[in-house]
Amino acid sequence: MRTERVSGNGQADRREPKVVVGAAIIADGRVLACARSAPPEVAGKWEFPGGKVEPGETETAALIRECAEELAVRVEIGDRIGRDVRMAHGRSVLKVYAARLHHGDQPKALEHSELRWLTAAELDSVTWLPADAPIVAALRPLLATG
Ligand SMILES: Nc1nc2c([nH]c(=O)n2[C@H]2C[C@H](O)[C@@H](COP(=O)(O)OP(=O)(O)OP(=O)(O)O)O2)c(=O)[nH]1
């Protein structure tokens, strides 16, 4: 969806929604879930590591950068998981990709309050950010089949 705003000179200005990317890092039939430490209204809610795609950056590059910044790991990005999820009244969109860790890399919670590796059966044991619900649903059968 496009949003339309009126810019300073009074002309209508069409803007694409901001893209937020998330990495569903999968290893041994488990996915890495990360508890947000901030801001207060979402602290303690669980998400996929990731963040906003910077201008001129590809979604893959953003995921690689965010995983390095947040977890100190190198990742290989795979297929999309689930659909685009509209957030913030259509001002942003969440896109999640499957990811694999480079051999030997171990995620560290540099920005999150906690990390957990969840099996399909454990996906509902944490409270995900609301936008993640359809992604978690799409992920469940992928984890179950390994
Ligand atoms: N990374 C991530 N963000 C999510 C998920 N689900 C969800 O609703 N979000 C929301 C939370 C935030 O409002 C937004 C991501 O913003 P962020 O603050 O983490 O992005 P960023 O790392 O680029 O942060 P900043 O530089 O703007 O501070 O998307 C998810 O699974 N992963």
Backbone and ligand atoms as CSV (ligand in chain L), in Angstrom:
chain,resi,resn,atom,element,x,y,z
A,1,MET,N,N,0.847,-1.190,0.000
A,1,MET,CA,C,0.000,0.000,0.000
A,1,MET,C,C,0.894,1.256,0.000
A,2,ARG,N,N,0.496,2.272,-0.716
A,2,ARG,CA,C,1.261,3.510,-0.710
A,2,ARG,C,C,0.604,4.494,0.235
A,3,THR,N,N,1.411,5.255,0.928
A,3,THR,CA,C,0.833,6.295,1.766
A,3,THR,C,C,1.112,7.615,1.078
A,4,GLU,N,N,0.223,8.543,1.255
A,4,GLU,CA,C,0.395,9.829,0.585
A,4,GLU,C,C,0.481,10.911,1.632
A,5,ARG,N,N,1.491,11.725,1.538
A,5,ARG,CA,C,1.621,12.821,2.491
A,5,ARG,C,C,1.752,14.106,1.711
A,6,VAL,N,N,1.457,15.216,2.352
A,6,VAL,CA,C,1.637,16.499,1.675
A,6,VAL,C,C,2.952,17.073,2.162
A,7,SER,N,N,3.854,17.335,1.236
A,7,SER,CA,C,5.170,17.828,1.609
A,7,SER,C,C,5.114,19.346,1.812
A,8,GLY,N,N,6.246,19.915,2.215
A,8,GLY,CA,C,6.330,21.340,2.555
A,8,GLY,C,C,5.828,22.251,1.454
A,9,ASN,N,N,6.049,21.885,0.201
A,9,ASN,CA,C,5.616,22.778,-0.885
A,9,ASN,C,C,4.170,22.495,-1.301
A,10,GLY,N,N,3.478,21.710,-0.520
A,10,GLY,CA,C,2.053,21.493,-0.759
A,10,GLY,C,C,1.753,20.406,-1.765
A,11,GLN,N,N,2.795,19.772,-2.333
A,11,GLN,CA,C,2.550,18.729,-3.331
A,11,GLN,C,C,2.390,17.366,-2.673
A,12,ALA,N,N,1.502,16.571,-3.227
A,12,ALA,CA,C,1.329,15.216,-2.705
A,12,ALA,C,C,2.609,14.435,-2.960
A,13,ASP,N,N,3.016,13.640,-1.986
A,13,ASP,CA,C,4.296,12.949,-2.026
A,13,ASP,C,C,4.024,11.498,-1.639
A,14,ARG,N,N,4.184,10.583,-2.619
A,14,ARG,CA,C,3.896,9.180,-2.341
A,14,ARG,C,C,5.118,8.517,-1.734
A,15,ARG,N,N,4.921,7.753,-0.662
A,15,ARG,CA,C,6.051,7.061,-0.032
A,15,ARG,C,C,5.719,5.608,0.160
A,16,GLU,N,N,6.713,4.785,-0.104
A,16,GLU,CA,C,6.577,3.357,0.161
A,16,GLU,C,C,6.670,3.155,1.672
A,17,PRO,N,N,6.023,2.117,2.183
A,17,PRO,CA,C,6.198,1.838,3.620
A,17,PRO,C,C,7.639,1.459,3.924
A,18,LYS,N,N,8.087,1.782,5.119
A,18,LYS,CA,C,9.434,1.392,5.558
A,18,LYS,C,C,9.479,-0.125,5.709
A,19,VAL,N,N,10.552,-0.729,5.240
A,19,VAL,CA,C,10.667,-2.181,5.326
A,19,VAL,C,C,11.498,-2.564,6.562
A,20,VAL,N,N,10.918,-3.433,7.380
A,20,VAL,CA,C,11.632,-4.041,8.511
A,20,VAL,C,C,11.851,-5.505,8.141
A,21,VAL,N,N,13.102,-5.950,8.222
A,21,VAL,CA,C,13.388,-7.354,7.911
A,21,VAL,C,C,13.719,-8.112,9.191
A,22,GLY,N,N,13.336,-9.386,9.216
A,22,GLY,CA,C,13.644,-10.247,10.349
A,22,GLY,C,C,14.260,-11.534,9.833
A,23,ALA,N,N,15.147,-12.119,10.635
A,23,ALA,CA,C,15.800,-13.378,10.260
A,23,ALA,C,C,15.283,-14.497,11.158
A,24,ALA,N,N,14.669,-15.506,10.534
A,24,ALA,CA,C,14.287,-16.717,11.284
A,24,ALA,C,C,15.487,-17.646,11.171
A,25,ILE,N,N,16.386,-17.550,12.151
A,25,ILE,CA,C,17.619,-18.355,12.116
A,25,ILE,C,C,17.275,-19.756,12.622
A,26,ILE,N,N,17.446,-20.721,11.734
A,26,ILE,CA,C,17.036,-22.091,12.047
A,26,ILE,C,C,18.270,-22.986,12.146
A,27,ALA,N,N,18.305,-23.790,13.208
A,27,ALA,CA,C,19.391,-24.765,13.381
A,27,ALA,C,C,18.840,-25.955,14.134
A,28,ASP,N,N,19.083,-27.148,13.631
A,28,ASP,CA,C,18.653,-28.386,14.305
A,28,ASP,C,C,17.170,-28.371,14.664
A,29,GLY,N,N,16.337,-27.914,13.746
A,29,GLY,CA,C,14.892,-27.932,13.981
A,29,GLY,C,C,14.394,-26.917,14.988
A,30,ARG,N,N,15.230,-25.936,15.321
A,30,ARG,CA,C,14.810,-24.874,16.256
A,30,ARG,C,C,15.037,-23.523,15.609
A,31,VAL,N,N,14.246,-22.534,16.059
A,31,VAL,CA,C,14.420,-21.167,15.559
A,31,VAL,C,C,14.861,-20.286,16.721
A,32,LEU,N,N,15.683,-19.298,16.397
A,32,LEU,CA,C,16.177,-18.393,17.438
A,32,LEU,C,C,15.157,-17.279,17.667
A,33,ALA,N,N,14.655,-17.198,18.902
A,33,ALA,CA,C,13.748,-16.120,19.299
A,33,ALA,C,C,14.505,-15.183,20.229
A,34,CYS,N,N,14.222,-13.887,20.090
A,34,CYS,CA,C,14.986,-12.872,20.816
A,34,CYS,C,C,14.027,-11.955,21.570
A,35,ALA,N,N,14.300,-11.713,22.847
A,35,ALA,CA,C,13.428,-10.848,23.653
A,35,ALA,C,C,13.917,-9.412,23.552
A,36,ARG,N,N,13.023,-8.502,23.179
A,36,ARG,CA,C,13.412,-7.090,23.055
A,36,ARG,C,C,13.709,-6.512,24.425
A,37,SER,N,N,14.712,-5.661,24.473
A,37,SER,CA,C,15.042,-4.991,25.733
A,37,SER,C,C,14.480,-3.568,25.754
A,38,ALA,N,N,14.065,-3.046,24.600
A,38,ALA,CA,C,13.563,-1.669,24.511
A,38,ALA,C,C,12.740,-1.546,23.225
A,39,PRO,N,N,11.915,-0.502,23.097
A,39,PRO,CA,C,11.516,0.464,24.124
A,39,PRO,C,C,10.567,-0.183,25.134
A,40,PRO,N,N,10.254,0.530,26.232
A,40,PRO,CA,C,9.502,-0.083,27.328
A,40,PRO,C,C,8.198,-0.753,26.898
A,41,GLU,N,N,7.487,-0.172,25.912
A,41,GLU,CA,C,6.177,-0.746,25.557
A,41,GLU,C,C,6.293,-2.125,24.893
A,42,VAL,N,N,7.458,-2.468,24.372
A,42,VAL,CA,C,7.614,-3.806,23.773
A,42,VAL,C,C,8.725,-4.632,24.440
A,43,ALA,N,N,9.331,-4.081,25.489
A,43,ALA,CA,C,10.389,-4.820,26.192
A,43,ALA,C,C,9.801,-6.116,26.739
A,44,GLY,N,N,10.529,-7.209,26.550
A,44,GLY,CA,C,10.056,-8.517,27.008
A,44,GLY,C,C,9.253,-9.271,25.967
A,45,LYS,N,N,8.853,-8.597,24.896
A,45,LYS,CA,C,8.169,-9.288,23.788
A,45,LYS,C,C,9.248,-9.895,22.884
A,46,TRP,N,N,8.871,-10.984,22.207
A,46,TRP,CA,C,9.854,-11.742,21.429
A,46,TRP,C,C,9.721,-11.439,19.945
A,47,GLU,N,N,10.852,-11.499,19.256
A,47,GLU,CA,C,10.898,-11.136,17.836
A,47,GLU,C,C,11.998,-11.931,17.140
A,48,PHE,N,N,12.055,-11.743,15.823
A,48,PHE,CA,C,13.170,-12.251,15.045
A,48,PHE,C,C,14.211,-11.135,14.966
A,49,PRO,N,N,15.499,-11.479,15.070
A,49,PRO,CA,C,16.504,-10.418,14.966
A,49,PRO,C,C,16.381,-9.719,13.619
A,50,GLY,N,N,16.657,-8.430,13.608
A,50,GLY,CA,C,16.532,-7.682,12.353
A,50,GLY,C,C,16.313,-6.221,12.646
A,51,GLY,N,N,15.776,-5.507,11.664
A,51,GLY,CA,C,15.532,-4.077,11.842
A,51,GLY,C,C,15.197,-3.428,10.524
A,52,LYS,N,N,15.282,-2.117,10.521
A,52,LYS,CA,C,14.878,-1.366,9.334
A,52,LYS,C,C,15.938,-1.462,8.234
A,53,VAL,N,N,15.463,-1.590,7.005
A,53,VAL,CA,C,16.365,-1.571,5.852
A,53,VAL,C,C,16.749,-0.112,5.606
A,54,GLU,N,N,18.056,0.142,5.527
A,54,GLU,CA,C,18.540,1.517,5.312
A,54,GLU,C,C,18.389,1.886,3.842
A,55,PRO,N,N,18.293,3.184,3.537
A,55,PRO,CA,C,18.196,3.601,2.135
A,55,PRO,C,C,19.364,3.038,1.316
A,56,GLY,N,N,19.062,2.467,0.161
A,56,GLY,CA,C,20.104,1.946,-0.730
A,56,GLY,C,C,20.589,0.555,-0.361
A,57,GLU,N,N,20.078,-0.001,0.716
A,57,GLU,CA,C,20.529,-1.312,1.186
A,57,GLU,C,C,19.561,-2.394,0.695
A,58,THR,N,N,20.057,-3.565,0.344
A,58,THR,CA,C,19.146,-4.661,0.002
A,58,THR,C,C,18.626,-5.285,1.302
A,59,GLU,N,N,17.535,-6.039,1.177
A,59,GLU,CA,C,16.978,-6.698,2.361
A,59,GLU,C,C,17.978,-7.716,2.919
A,60,THR,N,N,18.643,-8.426,2.026
A,60,THR,CA,C,19.650,-9.407,2.466
A,60,THR,C,C,20.796,-8.721,3.210
A,61,ALA,N,N,21.268,-7.608,2.656
A,61,ALA,CA,C,22.379,-6.891,3.302
A,61,ALA,C,C,21.946,-6.376,4.676
A,62,ALA,N,N,20.703,-5.908,4.775
A,62,ALA,CA,C,20.202,-5.405,6.061
A,62,ALA,C,C,20.172,-6.536,7.096
A,63,LEU,N,N,19.744,-7.720,6.676
A,63,LEU,CA,C,19.687,-8.857,7.601
A,63,LEU,C,C,21.085,-9.254,8.069
A,64,ILE,N,N,22.020,-9.277,7.135
A,64,ILE,CA,C,23.400,-9.644,7.492
A,64,ILE,C,C,23.965,-8.609,8.484
A,65,ARG,N,N,23.712,-7.325,8.198
A,65,ARG,CA,C,24.198,-6.252,9.086
A,65,ARG,C,C,23.549,-6.357,10.472
A,66,GLU,N,N,22.225,-6.516,10.498
A,66,GLU,CA,C,21.518,-6.545,11.795
A,66,GLU,C,C,21.928,-7.764,12.626
A,67,CYS,N,N,22.112,-8.914,11.981
A,67,CYS,CA,C,22.510,-10.109,12.743
A,67,CYS,C,C,23.924,-9.945,13.313
A,68,ALA,N,N,24.788,-9.265,12.565
A,68,ALA,CA,C,26.138,-8.998,13.079
A,68,ALA,C,C,26.065,-8.022,14.256
A,69,GLU,N,N,25.254,-6.955,14.116
A,69,GLU,CA,C,25.164,-5.940,15.170
A,69,GLU,C,C,24.498,-6.477,16.438
A,70,GLU,N,N,23.429,-7.243,16.247
A,70,GLU,CA,C,22.622,-7.645,17.410
A,70,GLU,C,C,23.119,-8.925,18.062
A,71,LEU,N,N,23.718,-9.821,17.236
A,71,LEU,CA,C,24.037,-11.165,17.739
A,71,LEU,C,C,25.502,-11.559,17.547
A,72,ALA,N,N,26.255,-10.731,16.818
A,72,ALA,CA,C,27.661,-11.042,16.509
A,72,ALA,C,C,27.799,-12.371,15.765
A,73,VAL,N,N,26.892,-12.600,14.813
A,73,VAL,CA,C,26.993,-13.816,13.999
A,73,VAL,C,C,26.943,-13.461,12.512
A,74,ARG,N,N,27.470,-14.404,11.715
A,74,ARG,CA,C,27.352,-14.309,10.253
A,74,ARG,C,C,26.230,-15.247,9.826
A,75,VAL,N,N,25.376,-14.769,8.925
A,75,VAL,CA,C,24.240,-15.594,8.493
A,75,VAL,C,C,24.186,-15.680,6.974
A,76,GLU,N,N,23.591,-16.768,6.539
A,76,GLU,CA,C,23.295,-16.966,5.119
A,76,GLU,C,C,21.770,-16.870,5.012
A,77,ILE,N,N,21.292,-16.032,4.100
A,77,ILE,CA,C,19.850,-15.771,4.025
A,77,ILE,C,C,19.199,-16.682,2.988
A,78,GLY,N,N,18.071,-17.273,3.354
A,78,GLY,CA,C,17.352,-18.198,2.474
A,78,GLY,C,C,16.014,-17.637,2.027
A,79,ASP,N,N,14.999,-18.514,2.012
A,79,ASP,CA,C,13.680,-18.161,1.473
A,79,ASP,C,C,12.875,-17.265,2.418
A,80,ARG,N,N,11.922,-16.556,1.820
A,80,ARG,CA,C,10.949,-15.799,2.630
A,80,ARG,C,C,10.118,-16.776,3.448
A,81,ILE,N,N,9.731,-16.343,4.643
A,81,ILE,CA,C,8.818,-17.132,5.475
A,81,ILE,C,C,7.574,-16.287,5.734
A,82,GLY,N,N,6.416,-16.835,5.378
A,82,GLY,CA,C,5.168,-16.098,5.586
A,82,GLY,C,C,5.039,-14.947,4.604
A,83,ARG,N,N,4.077,-14.099,4.907
A,83,ARG,CA,C,3.742,-13.014,3.979
A,83,ARG,C,C,4.250,-11.678,4.515
A,84,ASP,N,N,4.113,-10.645,3.688
A,84,ASP,CA,C,4.384,-9.287,4.160
A,84,ASP,C,C,3.367,-8.971,5.249
A,85,VAL,N,N,3.811,-8.428,6.364
A,85,VAL,CA,C,2.871,-8.054,7.430
A,85,VAL,C,C,2.900,-6.535,7.583
A,86,ARG,N,N,1.772,-5.918,7.381
A,86,ARG,CA,C,1.663,-4.466,7.530
A,86,ARG,C,C,1.695,-4.093,9.002
A,87,MET,N,N,2.454,-3.045,9.316
A,87,MET,CA,C,2.534,-2.584,10.706
A,87,MET,C,C,2.329,-1.079,10.720
A,88,ALA,N,N,2.080,-0.555,11.899
A,88,ALA,CA,C,1.976,0.898,12.098
A,88,ALA,C,C,1.042,1.543,11.082
A,89,HIS,N,N,-0.165,1.007,10.984
A,89,HIS,CA,C,-1.181,1.558,10.068
A,89,HIS,C,C,-0.668,1.650,8.633
A,90,GLY,N,N,0.119,0.666,8.222
A,90,GLY,CA,C,0.603,0.637,6.843
A,90,GLY,C,C,1.860,1.457,6.605
A,91,ARG,N,N,2.393,2.094,7.659
A,91,ARG,CA,C,3.601,2.911,7.447
A,91,ARG,C,C,4.848,2.039,7.348
A,92,SER,N,N,4.767,0.787,7.839
A,92,SER,CA,C,5.916,-0.106,7.682
A,92,SER,C,C,5.425,-1.515,7.397
A,93,VAL,N,N,6.339,-2.331,6.898
A,93,VAL,CA,C,5.995,-3.703,6.533
A,93,VAL,C,C,7.107,-4.620,7.031
A,94,LEU,N,N,6.699,-5.741,7.631
A,94,LEU,CA,C,7.656,-6.726,8.148
A,94,LEU,C,C,7.816,-7.862,7.146
A,95,LYS,N,N,9.062,-8.185,6.816
A,95,LYS,CA,C,9.360,-9.306,5.921
A,95,LYS,C,C,10.385,-10.194,6.619
A,96,VAL,N,N,10.049,-11.476,6.757
A,96,VAL,CA,C,10.959,-12.393,7.455
A,96,VAL,C,C,11.516,-13.413,6.471
A,97,TYR,N,N,12.798,-13.701,6.628
A,97,TYR,CA,C,13.514,-14.660,5.785
A,97,TYR,C,C,14.094,-15.760,6.662
A,98,ALA,N,N,14.129,-16.974,6.134
A,98,ALA,CA,C,14.864,-18.048,6.799
A,98,ALA,C,C,16.353,-17.713,6.730
A,99,ALA,N,N,17.092,-18.122,7.755
A,99,ALA,CA,C,18.541,-17.873,7.757
A,99,ALA,C,C,19.248,-19.025,8.456
A,100,ARG,N,N,20.517,-19.197,8.061
A,100,ARG,CA,C,21.366,-20.208,8.703
A,100,ARG,C,C,22.628,-19.549,9.224
A,101,LEU,N,N,23.122,-20.044,10.349
A,101,LEU,CA,C,24.364,-19.513,10.913
A,101,LEU,C,C,25.562,-20.069,10.166
A,102,HIS,N,N,26.591,-19.249,10.037
A,102,HIS,CA,C,27.858,-19.788,9.554
A,102,HIS,C,C,28.356,-20.798,10.574
A,103,HIS,N,N,28.990,-21.825,10.075
A,103,HIS,CA,C,29.449,-22.908,10.947
A,103,HIS,C,C,30.270,-22.360,12.109
A,104,GLY,N,N,29.875,-22.758,13.311
A,104,GLY,CA,C,30.646,-22.385,14.504
A,104,GLY,C,C,30.218,-21.081,15.163
A,105,ASP,N,N,29.449,-20.226,14.473
A,105,ASP,CA,C,29.038,-18.955,15.079
A,105,ASP,C,C,27.952,-19.196,16.131
A,106,GLN,N,N,28.076,-18.536,17.259
A,106,GLN,CA,C,27.111,-18.676,18.369
A,106,GLN,C,C,26.527,-17.304,18.678
A,107,PRO,N,N,25.187,-17.149,18.569
A,107,PRO,CA,C,24.593,-15.842,18.833
A,107,PRO,C,C,24.809,-15.374,20.278
A,108,LYS,N,N,25.085,-14.074,20.409
A,108,LYS,CA,C,25.215,-13.445,21.736
A,108,LYS,C,C,24.159,-12.351,21.828
A,109,ALA,N,N,23.561,-12.211,22.986
A,109,ALA,CA,C,22.503,-11.204,23.157
A,109,ALA,C,C,23.140,-9.835,23.406
A,110,LEU,N,N,23.606,-9.186,22.328
A,110,LEU,CA,C,24.259,-7.888,22.485
A,110,LEU,C,C,23.234,-6.780,22.697
A,111,GLU,N,N,22.025,-6.958,22.141
A,111,GLU,CA,C,20.993,-5.911,22.256
A,111,GLU,C,C,19.694,-6.425,22.848
A,112,HIS,N,N,19.531,-7.758,22.888
A,112,HIS,CA,C,18.295,-8.337,23.435
A,112,HIS,C,C,18.504,-8.720,24.898
A,113,SER,N,N,17.395,-8.904,25.624
A,113,SER,CA,C,17.530,-9.281,27.038
A,113,SER,C,C,17.692,-10.791,27.189
A,114,GLU,N,N,17.246,-11.561,26.179
A,114,GLU,CA,C,17.366,-13.025,26.262
A,114,GLU,C,C,17.244,-13.625,24.873
A,115,LEU,N,N,17.895,-14.742,24.663
A,115,LEU,CA,C,17.765,-15.510,23.416
A,115,LEU,C,C,17.311,-16.917,23.775
A,116,ARG,N,N,16.441,-17.486,22.942
A,116,ARG,CA,C,16.032,-18.889,23.147
A,116,ARG,C,C,15.906,-19.587,21.805
A,117,TRP,N,N,16.348,-20.844,21.764
A,117,TRP,CA,C,16.145,-21.696,20.592
A,117,TRP,C,C,14.863,-22.484,20.817
A,118,LEU,N,N,13.852,-22.286,19.974
A,118,LEU,CA,C,12.535,-22.899,20.174
A,118,LEU,C,C,12.249,-23.963,19.121
A,119,THR,N,N,11.711,-25.099,19.584
A,119,THR,CA,C,11.194,-26.108,18.656
A,119,THR,C,C,9.794,-25.666,18.210
A,120,ALA,N,N,9.228,-26.400,17.244
A,120,ALA,CA,C,7.862,-26.090,16.796
A,120,ALA,C,C,6.906,-26.109,17.990
A,121,ALA,N,N,7.070,-27.099,18.869
A,121,ALA,CA,C,6.160,-27.230,20.022
A,121,ALA,C,C,6.331,-26.107,21.034
A,122,GLU,N,N,7.473,-25.445,20.985
A,122,GLU,CA,C,7.750,-24.380,21.971
A,122,GLU,C,C,7.467,-22.981,21.441
A,123,LEU,N,N,7.015,-22.871,20.185
A,123,LEU,CA,C,6.838,-21.538,19.580
A,123,LEU,C,C,5.882,-20.653,20.382
A,124,ASP,N,N,4.870,-21.278,20.998
A,124,ASP,CA,C,3.888,-20.494,21.753
A,124,ASP,C,C,4.285,-20.279,23.212
A,125,SER,N,N,5.505,-20.687,23.572
A,125,SER,CA,C,5.916,-20.536,24.970
A,125,SER,C,C,6.409,-19.115,25.258
A,126,VAL,N,N,6.536,-18.288,24.221
A,126,VAL,CA,C,6.938,-16.890,24.418
A,126,VAL,C,C,5.864,-15.990,23.805
A,127,THR,N,N,5.844,-14.739,24.241
A,127,THR,CA,C,4.884,-13.770,23.694
A,127,THR,C,C,5.570,-12.989,22.582
A,128,TRP,N,N,5.190,-13.299,21.353
A,128,TRP,CA,C,5.774,-12.636,20.186
A,128,TRP,C,C,5.167,-11.248,20.014
A,129,LEU,N,N,5.894,-10.367,19.338
A,129,LEU,CA,C,5.281,-9.098,18.922
A,129,LEU,C,C,4.070,-9.444,18.055
A,130,PRO,N,N,2.988,-8.664,18.160
A,130,PRO,CA,C,1.754,-9.048,17.460
A,130,PRO,C,C,1.940,-9.269,15.961
A,131,ALA,N,N,2.766,-8.462,15.308
A,131,ALA,CA,C,2.932,-8.584,13.856
A,131,ALA,C,C,3.546,-9.928,13.458
A,132,ASP,N,N,4.193,-10.591,14.417
A,132,ASP,CA,C,4.894,-11.841,14.090
A,132,ASP,C,C,3.973,-13.061,14.026
A,133,ALA,N,N,2.717,-12.907,14.463
A,133,ALA,CA,C,1.827,-14.078,14.539
A,133,ALA,C,C,1.736,-14.855,13.216
A,134,PRO,N,N,1.478,-14.192,12.075
A,134,PRO,CA,C,1.388,-14.980,10.838
A,134,PRO,C,C,2.710,-15.601,10.411
A,135,ILE,N,N,3.807,-14.993,10.819
A,135,ILE,CA,C,5.130,-15.544,10.469
A,135,ILE,C,C,5.378,-16.811,11.297
A,136,VAL,N,N,5.048,-16.716,12.578
A,136,VAL,CA,C,5.239,-17.872,13.458
A,136,VAL,C,C,4.382,-19.039,12.958
A,137,ALA,N,N,3.174,-18.743,12.514
A,137,ALA,CA,C,2.286,-19.799,11.995
A,137,ALA,C,C,2.891,-20.452,10.749
A,138,ALA,N,N,3.504,-19.654,9.897
A,138,ALA,CA,C,4.108,-20.193,8.671
A,138,ALA,C,C,5.384,-20.979,8.977
A,139,LEU,N,N,6.029,-20.606,10.059
A,139,LEU,CA,C,7.296,-21.242,10.438
A,139,LEU,C,C,7.081,-22.631,11.044
A,140,ARG,N,N,5.967,-22.777,11.754
A,140,ARG,CA,C,5.715,-24.003,12.532
A,140,ARG,C,C,5.912,-25.281,11.701
A,141,PRO,N,N,5.260,-25.397,10.526
A,141,PRO,CA,C,5.438,-26.658,9.767
A,141,PRO,C,C,6.867,-26.846,9.255
A,142,LEU,N,N,7.573,-25.746,9.028
A,142,LEU,CA,C,8.961,-25.869,8.539
A,142,LEU,C,C,9.853,-26.469,9.631
A,143,LEU,N,N,9.623,-26.066,10.873
A,143,LEU,CA,C,10.426,-26.606,11.973
A,143,LEU,C,C,10.043,-28.057,12.238
A,144,ALA,N,N,8.748,-28.314,12.147
A,144,ALA,CA,C,8.261,-29.663,12.466
A,144,ALA,C,C,8.836,-30.712,11.513
A,145,THR,N,N,9.040,-30.303,10.248
A,145,THR,CA,C,9.545,-31.277,9.276
A,145,THR,C,C,11.073,-31.242,9.211
A,146,GLY,N,N,11.680,-30.334,9.988
A,146,GLY,CA,C,13.141,-30.209,9.957
A,146,GLY,C,C,13.573,-29.552,8.674
L,1,LIG,N1,N,13.480,-6.850,14.145
L,1,LIG,C1,C,12.187,-7.070,14.260
L,1,LIG,N2,N,11.319,-6.034,14.396
L,1,LIG,C2,C,10.020,-6.349,14.523
L,1,LIG,C3,C,9.544,-7.683,14.510
L,1,LIG,N3,N,8.198,-7.670,14.665
L,1,LIG,C4,C,7.808,-6.381,14.789
L,1,LIG,O1,O,6.675,-5.949,14.973
L,1,LIG,N4,N,8.931,-5.566,14.686
L,1,LIG,C5,C,8.890,-4.109,14.802
L,1,LIG,C6,C,9.491,-3.594,16.091
L,1,LIG,C7,C,9.974,-2.218,15.682
L,1,LIG,O2,O,8.878,-1.321,15.767
L,1,LIG,C8,C,10.347,-2.399,14.225
L,1,LIG,C9,C,11.824,-2.652,14.048
L,1,LIG,O3,O,12.497,-1.566,14.496
L,1,LIG,P1,P,13.892,-1.634,15.247
L,1,LIG,O4,O,13.919,-0.501,16.213
L,1,LIG,O5,O,14.169,-2.991,15.774
L,1,LIG,O6,O,14.828,-1.368,14.008
L,1,LIG,P2,P,16.334,-0.929,13.967
L,1,LIG,O7,O,17.160,-2.022,14.583
L,1,LIG,O8,O,16.599,-0.570,12.551
L,1,LIG,O9,O,16.361,0.271,14.970
L,1,LIG,P3,P,16.776,1.792,14.907
L,1,LIG,O10,O,18.103,1.816,14.248
L,1,LIG,O11,O,15.690,2.492,14.149
L,1,LIG,O12,O,16.778,2.136,16.370
L,1,LIG,O13,O,9.619,-3.518,13.746
L,1,LIG,C10,C,10.473,-8.742,14.367
L,1,LIG,O14,O,10.155,-9.943,14.374
L,1,LIG,N5,N,11.787,-8.385,14.236
